[in-house]
Amino acid sequence: MILAQGEKVHVILRRNFEGDLRRHFVGEIVAASDTLARVAGYTFVLDNTTGQFLRRRERRIRIIGLAETGNIINVLPLTADIENSQYKQSTEGKLIVTDGKNFTLDINEFGSSR
């Protein structure tokens, strides 16, 4: 298996249409097979009025397709604190996801913050 129980991930979920919500997910692998992972964590959704990603309060369990076309899955350090994950602007103006202690991930693909 490519992912193991206990690993932490950041997932950028593919939008199918221009108007679809921009969703990201940060969580911990609960179980995984070759093509699917059960992940417990938090959904972040882009608020189009403020241009910022907002974290949903409730912890969720999602099934993520590991072979899903267009999804980007980043493996985070095992020390990443999922409970304190948040989106921020870095000092360079780039969009990052961080727990403020153990990891910082620049999620800009080509310099745009959205």
C-alpha positions as a Python dict, from the first residue, in 0.01 Angstrom:
ca = {
    (1, 'M'): (0, 0, 0),
    (2, 'I'): (112, 351, -75),
    (3, 'L'): (-39, 502, 243),
    (4, 'A'): (-45, 350, 590),
    (5, 'Q'): (-264, 395, 895),
    (6, 'G'): (-147, 693, 1102),
    (7, 'E'): (5, 890, 814),
    (8, 'K'): (-115, 1249, 773),
    (9, 'V'): (-226, 1396, 440),
    (10, 'H'): (-336, 1721, 278),
    (11, 'V'): (-574, 1666, -15),
    (12, 'I'): (-674, 1917, -280),
    (13, 'L'): (-1004, 1790, -418),
    (14, 'R'): (-1065, 1835, -787),
    (15, 'R'): (-1336, 2074, -902),
    (16, 'N'): (-1546, 1945, -1189),
    (17, 'F'): (-1695, 2282, -1288),
    (18, 'E'): (-1583, 2644, -1259),
    (19, 'G'): (-1851, 2724, -1001),
    (20, 'D'): (-1776, 2426, -775),
    (21, 'L'): (-1653, 2499, -425),
    (22, 'R'): (-1279, 2477, -372),
    (23, 'R'): (-1232, 2209, -106),
    (24, 'H'): (-921, 2086, 67),
    (25, 'F'): (-893, 1823, 339),
    (26, 'V'): (-632, 1770, 610),
    (27, 'G'): (-643, 1445, 802),
    (28, 'E'): (-498, 1120, 927),
    (29, 'I'): (-525, 786, 750),
    (30, 'V'): (-755, 553, 945),
    (31, 'A'): (-739, 270, 689),
    (32, 'A'): (-612, 232, 333),
    (33, 'S'): (-617, -7, 40),
    (34, 'D'): (-441, 21, -293),
    (35, 'T'): (-699, 264, -433),
    (36, 'L'): (-892, 410, -137),
    (37, 'A'): (-814, 571, 196),
    (38, 'R'): (-1042, 640, 493),
    (39, 'V'): (-922, 972, 635),
    (40, 'A'): (-1034, 1148, 956),
    (41, 'G'): (-982, 1522, 966),
    (42, 'Y'): (-1107, 1861, 859),
    (43, 'T'): (-1250, 2012, 542),
    (44, 'F'): (-1139, 2358, 432),
    (45, 'V'): (-1358, 2552, 187),
    (46, 'L'): (-1267, 2870, 1),
    (47, 'D'): (-1489, 3163, 100),
    (48, 'N'): (-1522, 3353, -228),
    (49, 'T'): (-1616, 3676, -52),
    (50, 'T'): (-1294, 3693, 154),
    (51, 'G'): (-1067, 3479, -63),
    (52, 'Q'): (-967, 3273, 242),
    (53, 'F'): (-996, 2903, 321),
    (54, 'L'): (-1220, 2842, 622),
    (55, 'R'): (-1206, 2525, 827),
    (56, 'R'): (-1531, 2343, 901),
    (57, 'R'): (-1576, 2290, 1276),
    (58, 'E'): (-1674, 1927, 1274),
    (59, 'R'): (-1422, 1649, 1229),
    (60, 'R'): (-1521, 1427, 938),
    (61, 'I'): (-1431, 1091, 797),
    (62, 'R'): (-1389, 1093, 421),
    (63, 'I'): (-1313, 824, 168),
    (64, 'I'): (-1047, 954, -71),
    (65, 'G'): (-982, 786, -406),
    (66, 'L'): (-606, 748, -436),
    (67, 'A'): (-634, 695, -811),
    (68, 'E'): (-885, 981, -857),
    (69, 'T'): (-783, 1195, -1154),
    (70, 'G'): (-704, 1549, -1053),
    (71, 'N'): (-681, 1508, -675),
    (72, 'I'): (-350, 1618, -532),
    (73, 'I'): (-244, 1431, -218),
    (74, 'N'): (45, 1565, -13),
    (75, 'V'): (191, 1347, 263),
    (76, 'L'): (256, 1549, 578),
    (77, 'P'): (507, 1476, 854),
    (78, 'L'): (390, 1227, 1116),
    (79, 'T'): (432, 1504, 1374),
    (80, 'A'): (177, 1728, 1197),
    (81, 'D'): (-94, 1845, 1438),
    (82, 'I'): (-415, 1805, 1239),
    (83, 'E'): (-627, 1962, 1516),
    (84, 'N'): (-441, 2293, 1480),
    (85, 'S'): (-411, 2303, 1100),
    (86, 'Q'): (-499, 2634, 937),
    (87, 'Y'): (-445, 2834, 622),
    (88, 'K'): (-237, 3150, 628),
    (89, 'Q'): (-51, 3386, 399),
    (90, 'S'): (325, 3347, 430),
    (91, 'T'): (553, 3649, 459),
    (92, 'E'): (616, 3605, 83),
    (93, 'G'): (241, 3630, 18),
    (94, 'K'): (196, 3263, -66),
    (95, 'L'): (-89, 3050, 62),
    (96, 'I'): (29, 2789, 314),
    (97, 'V'): (-132, 2531, 537),
    (98, 'T'): (38, 2490, 874),
    (99, 'D'): (-11, 2372, 1229),
    (100, 'G'): (213, 2655, 1352),
    (101, 'K'): (467, 2409, 1496),
    (102, 'N'): (555, 2094, 1305),
    (103, 'F'): (479, 2160, 939),
    (104, 'T'): (423, 2427, 680),
    (105, 'L'): (313, 2338, 327),
    (106, 'D'): (314, 2590, 41),
    (107, 'I'): (15, 2490, -170),
    (108, 'N'): (67, 2736, -456),
    (109, 'E'): (122, 2549, -778),
    (110, 'F'): (212, 2843, -1001),
    (111, 'G'): (239, 3145, -776),
    (112, 'S'): (-133, 3220, -741),
    (113, 'S'): (-280, 3216, -392),
    (114, 'R'): (-611, 3073, -519),
}
